[in-house]
Every structure is written in C-alpha cells, then in structure tokens.
Amino acid sequence: MEIKFFESLSKNYLELLNDKEDYNVIINVGESPDTKIFQAHSTILKYRSSYLRNELDKINKNSDNIKIINLKHVSIQLFEIIIKYIYGVISLDNLDSSFIFELMIMSNNFLLEELAKYFENHLIKTKASWLRLRFAHVYKASIQNNNLQDLHNWCNNIIAKYPDKVFDTEDFISLPESALVSLIRRDDLQMDEGKIWKYVITWGIAQNPSLPSNSEDWSNENFQSLKTTLINCLPFIRYFQISNDDIIDNVQPYQRILEKTLWNDILKRLANSDKQISSIILPPRKILIQTLPTRTTGIFSKVISETHAAEIASWIDKKSYIYFTINNPYEFNLILRGSRDGFAPEAFWNLCNNQKNTVVVIKVKNTDEI
C-alpha cells in the first residue's frame, strides 16, 4: 500500500523557501520603491510552473551562479501567495474577494492550472454575488483568459438570461469572435431572433471599418468581406424564426452574405410557411415564458437588486439553478432598513420579532461585500 505524507512534505518545502542558503534563483518583484526579493530554487520552480520554466530557460547565470528573474508587473502581495503555493501551502484566511479574483488571474498567467481552477471554483461557488456586482469586469477577464472556461460558462449562463448585459453595451463590438459565437449558438439565449441578427450584423460591420456607412453603396467585395467575417456566426442564426417584417427590413439588405439556397428558402417560407425547403432549420430558442404577473412595487432594497432576490429565492428552494427575476416565486417586502429605521438592536427587535420567513441582508461598510 502506498502512503503519502503530503502535509509534512509541504511543511518542509515552506521551510526550504524561507531558508536563505542553497538557493539559485532570485526573483525581483514589483517596481521601485515598492520591491521585494524572493530567493528560490530552480528545480522546484521549473516543475511547478511552466511559465517560470520558460523564464529560467531564457536567463543566463550570473557570476555567483544565480539566475535572476525580474517581475516588475507583478504585485508583491499576490506573488507571496503564488510562491507559497509553488512550495506547497496557501491560506485564503482574511483575503477579500477582489484579491482572490486577482490571484486567479495571476495563477492563470503563471500557468498554474490547478491553483487557477481552485480560485475559479471558489469564486463561483461562494462569491457569486460579488461576481455579479462586477459582471462587466469579470466577463472581460473570462474572455481574455482562455483557461478560465468555468468562469466563462458561468458568465454565459447569466448573459443567456440577461443578454442586455453584453449586447447593449459599448464593448459589444469589441467581443472576440469566439465569445460572440458561444452566445448566439445557445438555444436558451433570451432574445428575439431578429434582434440577434441585427446585433451580429452590427458586430460584423464594426470589424470592417472600411465598409461604406450605407450598405446600399456596398460592392460585391464589401459583402464578401462581411460574409467572411461572419462565417462562424451565420450558421447559428435561426433564420426561420425571424419575423416577416425583420426579414424584409433587416435581412434582405444583407442577403448577399447568405448562401443562395438559404436565401431562396427564406423567401419560400416568407410566402408560404408550410413550403418544403432543403435548408437546415435550427430549433427555436427556448424563450422563457413569464409565468408570474409583473410586480408593481418600487425598489424594495438599497442593498440588493431583483436579481439578487431571485438568487436568494433559489437558495430557499434549494435549486441547483438560479431563478429569473420574472419567475421568482417569492415577493420580498422590506421590513427594516438600517438607514431608515436605525441600526440599534431594539429597532431590529421591534420590527422583526415574530415575523415569519425573513431574510437578513447586510452590506459591509466601505466595501461592496454583501
């Protein structure tokens, strides 16, 4: 039977990191005047991080037989956690969510897949509300770091429910093609197909700034440029779910980017919805049907949003998914607000005592933590 003593091994490795003898690598972290020197061992660095292996392979030893790595762009506080992981042990005690998020990004940059994946899962499972509050920043990071696939999928699940978070932003036209394709290929994207078509065209035109502003002035080469740009997007449009008006107003002007057979089939269906066609018909998107009446109450909280309330409702029902705001089975009514009713214990007691089915939400002062 094989017995592994990882705890003592990690302890010994940390002692080695703190030992000022027998090191053969110096790592200078930060920029003057805020810098720190770390002494390390090339063998450990190489086998724990392929990024550091590549850096070491590019560096010659100095006269003292030492290799020196300069990491000016790296935070000292973040690197202290990274180097401790490389030598075996880290602790997340007293680390706030933003610091852990930056640790995840740095772990990914250092090609520490195991550590990056740990932070990624930790944030998704325990800090989902924090991620939502900074969604634009989180989503951007997820598409800039290809290895953070779980985080990217988490973001896409939210965008599928609330497409405006991305499609109606100024940054939409800057989306990488792969990010756009990953969204429009989803069957559960909650958006009218005609709008999806218009957004895809807008994105494609933005990638070709030399195109004339008026499509009526376009040459065949101009349409071919747009078609080439959208070659990976066009197969995921549900053309036969687009309304007749949108076909005439928004698809027809760009018909030349479509295959002739497809466009002819669209016209056939436009004239007769029962007409047999040869083009592939993708299934309609699974658009959520609103099952609850629209709430007429005003903003019920200054701390959480309707989206947060829907998430809390999913916790109450022990769901593995998160409710939409429009199918939240619970209506939250504000009983106490600290800024209105005071923070004294007696205020809480007087207003909340004997109240059933209550949820207490607290925001940490001077932070975004809820």
N, C-alpha and C positions, 0 to 999 in steps of 0.2 A: 504494500500500500504506500502510495506517495503522500508525504506530509509536507505542506508548505508553510513556512513561517514568515509570512509577509510583513507582519507587524514589526517584528524585531529587525527585519531587513530594512524597512523604511526608516526606522529609528536610526539605524547605523548609517544609512545614506545621508540623512539630515546632519548627523554629526560630521560626516565627511565634508558636506557643504560648508559647514562652519569652521572646519579645520583650515588653518592658514598655511599648512605645509602640503607639499606634494601636488599642488595644483599646476596645471599647464595651460590654462586659458584665463584671460582677463576680459571681462565684459564691462565696457563703459556704457552706462545707461543715462539718458537724459542730456540736456544741454546746459551749459554754464549759465548761471552759477548753481543750478539745481541738478547735480550729477551724483552718481554713486557707482562705486567699483564693486563688481562681483567676481569672486575667484572660483573657478570651476574646473572640471575635468573633461577633457575632450572625448574620452571613450563614452562617458555617460551621456554627454550632450548629443553625440552622433547617433547613438542607438535609441535615444528618446525623442529626438526631433529631427526630421529630415531637413527642415529649414536651417537649423543650426549646423547640421552636417554639411549642407551646401555652402554655408558661410565659412566654415572652417576649412573646407577644401580649397577655397579661393585665397586663403591667407597664408603667408609665409611666417615661420617662426622668427622672433627677434633674437638678439644676441644672447638673451637669457633662456633661450629655448621655449619661449612663451608665445602663444598666439593671442592677438588682441582683436576683439570684436567691438565695434562701435555701434550702439543702438541709440542714436540721438532722438529718433522719432518716438521712442517708447517711454511710457510713464514708469517712473521708479516704483510706485506703489503697485501697479499692475504686474510689473516684471518680478517683483518679490514673490507674488503668488505663483507665477509661471515657473520660476526656478525651483521653488519648493515642490511643485508638482513633479517637475522633472526628476527631482531627487526623492520623491515618494509620498509626501503628505501635504495636504492643504486643509484649511478650515474656512468655512463660509460664515462663521460666527461674526455678528456685528457688521456684515457687509450689506450695503443697501442695494436695491435692485439695479440702479444705474451703473454701479461699479461692477456688479456681476455681468451685466449686459456687455460692458466694455471688455471684461475678462473673456467672455465668449468670443468676441470679435478678435481679440489678440490671440487667443488659443487657436482660432482658425487660421490666423495669419502665420503662426508658428507651426502650422500643420500638425497640431496636437489634436488629432481627431477624437480620441477618447474624451479628453477634457472638454473640448468644444461641444461635443454631443451631450455631455453631462450638464453643462451650463444651459444648453438649449432646452433640454427636457425639464430642468429645474425651473426655468422661467415660464415655460408653457404650462406646467402643472401647478405651480404655486404662485406665480406672479402675473397671471393672465390680465388682471385689471390694470396693472402697471403697464403692460404691453399695449393694451387698448388705448390708454391715455396718451401714448406716444406712438400711435399707429403709423403715421407717415414716416417717422424716423426708423421704426422697426421694420416696416415693409421695405424701405430703401436698402437697409442693411441686408435683408434676406435675399434680395435680388443681386446685390453686389458680391455676396459671398456664396458661391455655388454649393459649398458643402453643408450649408445650413438648410437642408431640404425640409426638415420637420418644421422649422420656423416659417419657411416659405409656404408650406402647405397650410399651416395654421393661419397665416395671413390670407391666403387664397380662400379659405373657408369663410372668413369674415367678409372678404370682398364679394364673394358669390352672393351673400345675403344683402350686403350694402354696397353695390357697385359704385355709388357716387363717391365713396371714399377715395377712389383712384380715377375713375373715368371723368369725373367733373373737376379735376384738379389741373393746375397749370403744368404739373410734372407728367401728365399723362402721355404727351407726345414724346417724352424722353424715355419711356419704358423700353427696355430691351425687348427684342422680338420674342425671345423665349418666354418672358413674363407675360406678354400680351397673349400669346398662343395658349399658355397654361390657363388663362382665364376664359377665353372665348370658346375653348374646347369643352368646358364644363357643361353638363346637362342641367345643373342647378343654378346657373347664373341668372339672377333675378332681374332681367332686363328685357324689354321688348326687342324683338329681333331686328326691327327697323332701326332702332337706336344703336344696336350693336354694329350694324352695317355702317352707319354714319360715323361712329367712333373709329372703326377700322379704316375707313377711307381717310378720315382726318389724320390719323396716325401715319398712314402711308404717305400722304402728301407732305407731311412735316418732315419725313425722311428724305424728301426730294425737293429741297428749297428752290431749285432752279426751274421748277414747273411754273408755267404761267398761272396767274391767280384765278383766271376764268377758264374752266375746263372746256368751254366752247372753242377756245383758241388752241387747244392741245393738238399736237400732231400724233400720228401713229406711234412715233418713237416715245412721246410723252406717256401715252397709255401703256406702252410696253414697259417703260421704267416703273410705273406704278404697279403693274402686274407682277413684275419681277420682285419688287419689294414685298408684296403681299402674298407671295407664292405659298408661304406656310400658314397664312391666316385664312385665305379664301375657302379651303376645304371644310372649315368648321362653322361657316355661316349656314343657318337653316333658311335657305332661300325660299322654301315653300311655306314658311311660317311668317313671311313678311307680308304686310297688308298690301292690297292692290294700290292704294294711294302711294305708299312708300316705294313700291316697285316703279311706278311711273315717275314720281318726283325725285327719288334719290338713287335708285339702282340703274334706271335706264341711261342717265347721263354718263355712267361709267361701264356700260355694257361691254365695251371693247376689252376690258380686263378679264372678262369671263370667257370660258370656252363656248364656242358657237352652239354646241349641242345643249349645254346648260341653259344658255340664254333662250334658245328656241323652246326648251321645255318650260321655262318660266313663263313665256308668252302663252304657251298652250294652256297651262294651268290658270293663267290670268283670264283666258277666255272661257275655259271650262274646267272647273275644279276636279271633275271626275275623269279628265282626259288621261289616257295611259302615256307614260313617259319612260325614257330609258335612264335618266339621271338618277343618281343615288339620292334618296330622300332621308335625311337625318331625322331622328325622332324629335318632337317638340321638346323644348326645355321644360323642366319640371318647375313651373312657376307656382309659388306658394299662394294658396287661396286664403284670403283673410277670413278667419272664422269667428273673430270677435268684433263687436262694434268698436268704432273709433272712439277713443276716450276723449272726453271734452274737458277734462281737468287741466289746470295750468301746470307749470313746472312745480313738482312736488318736493324737490330737494336741490340744495345748492352744492351738495357733495357728490351725489351720484346722478347719472343720467337714466333715461328709459332703457338704454342698452344694458347698463349695469343692473337695473332692476330685473330685466329679462334673464340675465345670467344668475342672479340670486335665486330667482324662481326655479331655474333648472337645478340649482343645488338643493332647494327644498324638496323637489320631486325626485332627487337622486338620478337625474338624467345624465346620460353619457354625452349628450349634445346640449347646445345652448338654444333656448327659445328665441324666436324672433320677437321684436317689440310688439308686433301686431298679433302674435298668438300667445302672448304671456297670459297664463290662466289666472294670474293674481293681479289685483289692483292695489297698489300701495298708497296708503293715506298717511300723511305726515302727522305725527303725534307731538313730537318735540323737536325743536331746532335750537341748538345752543345759542346761536347768535340772536335768536328772537326770545327764547324762554329762559336763557341763562344756563350756566354750567354747574350750578350748585346741586349737591346731592338731593336736596329736598325738592328741587324743580323736577328732577328725573322721577323721584318717588311719587310726587303728586300727580304727574301726568301719565306715567307708565304703569303704575301699580294696578294689578288686576286686569290689565289689557292682555288679550289673548293674541297668539300668532304675531308676535312682534319681531322685528329685526333691528338691531342696533348697528349703525354705520358711523364710524369715527374716522376723521381725517387728521393725520399727524401734522401738528403745527409746523409751518415753514417748509413743508415738503409736499410732494404730490402723492404720498402714500395714503391709501385708504384701507 
